[in-house]
Amino acid sequence: MSTIKNRIIKTIHPRRLQNTLLRLALKGNTVHCPCCGASYLTFLPAGIEKRANAKCLKCGSLERHRTLWLFLHARTDIFSGQKKILHVAPEIQLYHKFSESKNIDYHPIDLSPENYHYGAKTVAMDVTALQYADETFDMVICNHVLEHIPDDRAAMRDMYRVLRTGGQAILNVPIRKDMDQTMEDFSITDPAQRLALYGQSDHVRIYGNDYIKRLQEAGFVVEVIPFVETFTHNEQFRYGIVPKEIMFYCTKK
């Protein structure tokens, strides 16, 4: 009897009930999430300043997650042959995909995994001091992380070090294409000031076009790919992806 009662309580939990009602209200096939395969009338709004058509109701993916997943399939060989992958601050949607892939030796890390809803395999590790030998990984994925790290150059150098020769790294960050120089001031520690300056309270900078030079100084060969622009306007809406999400595709020669 208690089991039935628990099931009923779970069903009428406010958050679960809200999700159920939203799924019914947004039932449709106008948008499609490539991360989880769900389709709806639209994605949910998301962000501090709300962005329309942004968040998948089923898996919670955002524009940057779906763009990355589409890019990995379209432009990399990550799913062919055996690959060893380092994933920094692993997005939970991609964590499950990589963990379940038989051809991927998956290594997710984060500085403080206990503070986030990461998968259980995520190891506590500082990306500026990686505990791996040189030339360990076939691919490194660090998606919208470096803007949180004070010593981003140290992180870039160490990711380059553990990447094997011929390996690939996707090191995406939010970037202002109208700025030549990155804006950062480490004397600013107040979250409210960081929110006002950088758009998010836990960001320590806004990258400008010199981001490419930072990556090159670490040793990477950098290709800047406006991947989303290869999709039609209707396709961009369907997948919930936006042109400002640029792919920084790096290799180690």
N, C-alpha and C positions, 0 to 999 in steps of 0.2 A: 504493500500500500504506500509505504514511504517513497519507493522508487517512482511510482506514478505521480505522487505529489511533487517530488523534485522536478520531474519532467514538466509538469504544469507550471511550476514556479519559473523554471528556465524559459518557458515559452512566453510567459507574460512579463518577463523582465523588461523594463522600459527600453533599454538599448536594443535588445533582441526584437522587441515588438516594433520599435521604430525602423529597424533595418528591414523587417518583414513588410511593413507598410510601404517603405520606400521602394523596395524591389517590385511590389505590385504596381505602385504608381509610375515607376520608370520602366516598366516592362516594354521591351521593343528591340529593334535591331539596327538602330541608327548609328550607335557607337559600339565599338568592339575592343575589348582589352586583350592585347596579344600576350600579356603575362599570365592570365588565368583563363582566358577563353570566354569570359562572360560578355553578354551583349545587353545593352539598355537603350532607352530613348535618349539619354544623355548621361555623361559623368557628373558627379557632384561638384559644387564649387569648393575651393580649398585655398589656403594661404592666409597670411596676415591681412593683406589686401586681397580680397576674394577674387580668384580667377575662375571664370566659368569653364565648364567641361573639363575639370581637372582631375578629380579623384574617383577611382573605380570603387563602386559600392561593395563589390565582392572581396577583392584582395587588397584594396587600399593603395594601389599603384598611382603614382603621379606622372606628369608629362615626362620627366627625366628618366623615370624607370622604364616606361614603355618605349621611349626613344632608344635607350640603351639596349633593351632586349631585341628590338627590331634591327638595330645596327649589328649586334653580335651575330644574328642569323644571316644578314645580308652581306656583310663586309669582312667577316673573320672566319677562320677555320677552327674555331673553338670546339665545335661539335664533331669534328672528324679526327679519328685517332685518339690516343691517350694524351690528355693535357693535365698539367699541374697548375692550379690557379690560386693566386693570392687575392683575396677580396677584402678591402679595407672598409670598415663600417658597413657591413653587408645589409643591403636592402632585403627585408624578409621575403618579398616576392621572389627575388632572384636566388636568395639563399636556398629556398626549397627546390627550385629548378636545378641548381648546381649540385645540391646534396643528393638528389635522386638520379643524377646522370651517371651511368656506369663508366663512361669514358673520362670522367673528370675526377682528379685527385684534388679535393677542395679544401682550402685553408682560409677560413674567415677569421678576421681579427678586429679588435677594437680596443681603445685605451681603457674604457670602462664598460664592458659588455653588461655588467649587472644593472646599469642604469637605463638600459634600453630593451626593447622587445626583440632581441636577436635570437637566432636559433641556438640550441644547446651546445653546438660544436664550436661556437665562437670563442676564440682564445683571447685573454687579456694581453695585449701587446702594444707597445708604442711604435707607431709607423716611422718615427724619427730614429729608432734604434731597433730595427728588426732582428729577431733572433733566428735568422736563417743564413745558411751559407751563401756565398756568391754563386750566381748563375743557377738558382734553384728552380725558378718558375718559367713556364711557357707564356703566362699572361698575368698581368697585374691589373686589377680593376679598383679604381679609387674615384668614385662618382659623387661630386659635390661634398668633398671632405676637406680639401686643402684650405678653403676659406675659413675653417675653424681652427687651423693649426698655426700658432705663432711662428715657429721655425719651419715654414713650408719648404724652404730650400733643403734642409736636412732630410725631410721626408722624401723629396724628389730624388735626392742622391741615393738614399737607401733603397728606394724602390728600383732605381736603375741598377744598383749593385746586385740585388737578388734576382733580377730578370736575366734570363739566359740570352746569349747572343742570338739574334734572330727572333727574339721574343717580342710580344706586343703588350702595350700598356694603354689603357683608356683612362685618362686623367682629366675628367671633365670638371669644370667649375662654372659658377655663374660669372659672367663677364660683361663689362660695359664697353661695347665696341666704339663708343664715342670718346673714350678716355685712352690716352696713350700711356699714362703712368698709373700703376696700381696705387690706390689710396689706402694707407695704413698708418696708424699712430698707436703704438703699444702703451703709451701713457694713458690711453682711454680704456678704462676697465669697467666703467658703469654700464650695466646692460641697457639702460634706457638711452644712453648716449650712443652706444653701438647700434641699437635699433634705429635711431634717427640718422646715423651716418651711413651704416652699412646695410640697412634693410632687415636685419635680424639681430637679436640680442646676443647670440652666441657666435656671430661672425667677427673676425678680427681685421677684415679688409674687404675692399671691393677691387677685384682684378680689372686691370686695363689691358691694352694690347701687348704690354711688355710681359705678360704671362708666358707667352711663347718663348721669349728670351730666357726666362727662368728655367723652363724645361730644357732648353738647349744647353744651358750652362751646366745642368746636371748630367748631360751626355746624350739625351734623347734626340732622335730625329723626329721632328714634329710635323704632322700633317693635320691641317685645320679643315674639317669637313662639314659643310653646311648640309648635313644629311637630310634633315626634315624638308629642305627645299626641293628634294627630288620627288616628294609626294605632291599630288594635286591638293587644292584647297579642300575638296570634299574628303580626300583620304586623311588629311591632317585632322579634320574634325572627327572623322570616324575613329581614328586611333587616339584622339586626344593628345596630339603632339603639337609643338609650337616651334616656329623657325628660329627663335632666339636660343634654342637648345643646340649649341654647336658641339660637335664631337672633336675632342683633342686626342687624335690617334697617334700614339708614339711607338717607335721601335728602337731596338738596340742593335746597332750594326757591329 
